[in-house]
Amino acid sequence: MSTLTRKRLMKDVKMLQQDPPAGISGAPYDNNIMLWNAVISDLIILLGMEACSRCFSEDYPNKPPTVRFISRMFHPNICSWSDHSKSQIFKKKIEIELQLGNMDRCWKLYEKYLEWSPENCYAWSKYAELKIFN
């Protein structure tokens, strides 16, 4: 391994320990500085934390690491393994936006919800309530 790559990765470890970015943690796996474990948690990821591994090459930092997600990830358009339906994801996103007071974002989410499921009476009534009372 190149000495420059090792020095840069050691510097990155120190930076992560001293001032970790919000919602992200990571560290080298065992004694291998070229392979890291990381955890990402955010409001965007509605189902909690996502674990991933990062594999660095000799060309780091000129070439980004290869990232492999270990956790099963839910995507609202693909719902084969999850108990969560796309409808529940829309509801959760709208709930978060309401808590944040982002009414314009709520209306857009309801519009997308209704495009996806125009027969959904619940969505229509909640959308109407939101438009009338806000």
N, C-alpha and C positions, 0 to 999 in steps of 0.2 A: 504494500500500500504506500502511496506517496505520502511523504511527510507533510506536505501542504494540506492534503485532504484530511489527514489525521488531526492536524492543528486546527483546521477550520471546524471540524466536527466537535472537538473538545471545547472550542470557543462557543459553539452553538449549545452544547450541554450546559455550560455555565450560564449562558444567557437565559435559557429556559428555567433553570433553577432559581436564578435571581429575580427575573421579571417574566413570569409565565403569561402568555396571552390569555385573555378571558376564555374559558371554555375549552382550552387545549392543554393537554399535558403529554409529555413524551420523554423517553430516556432510552439509552442503548440497551439492547437485549443481552443479558449476562455480561460477558467480557468482550463482546463483539461490537466495536464502535461503528461498524458499517451496517448493522441491522438494529433498527429501533422499533419499539412498541409505542403506540400513541393512542390517546383517547380524546374524542371530540364530543362535546356536549353543547347544545345550543337550542334556542327557541325554535329555530328553523327545523331542527330534527325533532319532530314531535314525539317520537317514541323513546326518547332518552339518549343514551350515550352510544357512540359507535366506536368500536375498537379497530385499529388498523396497524399494519406493519409497514415500515419504510426501509427500503434497501438502497443504500448509497453505492455509487460506483466510484471508480478511481477519478472520474472527471468532475466530481462534485467540487465546488458549487457551480461549475459551468453547465453541468447536466443535472436536472432535477432527479430526486430519488424516485424509485418505483414504489408506488403505494398500493397496498393490497388490503381491502377491507375484510376484517375477520368476522365482525358481527353481520348477521343477516340484516339487510337494509330494506325498509319498506318504501315503496314508491306509490303515490296515489293512483297512477294509471295501471299499475300491475299489482294485483291483490290476490295472488294465488296461495301464499303460505300464511297470510296474516288473518287474524280474527277481525281486524279493523277493515271496515269497508270504506270505499271512497267517500261515502256520505258522512261517516264518522270523522274522517280527516277534514272535510270541509267544515263541519261543525266545530271541531277543535281549533282550526285556524281562525274561524270567525270569532270564537270565544276569546282567543288571545288578542285579536285586533280590537275587539270591544273593550277589553281590559286596558289596552293601551290608548283607547280613545280615538282610534283611527277609523272614523266613520266612512270616509271615502273608500278606504281599503275594504271595509266590511261590505259595502254595496257592490264593489267589483267582485269580491269573493262570492256573494250571493248570486250575482249575474252569471258567473262561471258555473256555480252549483246548479242553477236552473237550466243553463245550456246543456249540462251533462245529464240532468234528470228533470226534464220539464213537467213530468207527471207528479212530482213530489209536492204534496199539499203542505207539508210541514215547512219546506223551504219557501214556498210562495207566501205563506202566512207570516213567517218571521221576516221575510224581505219587506212585506207591506208594513208590518209594525215598525220596522227600522226606518222606512221612508216617511211614515206618518209622524212618528214621535221624535224624530231627530231631524 
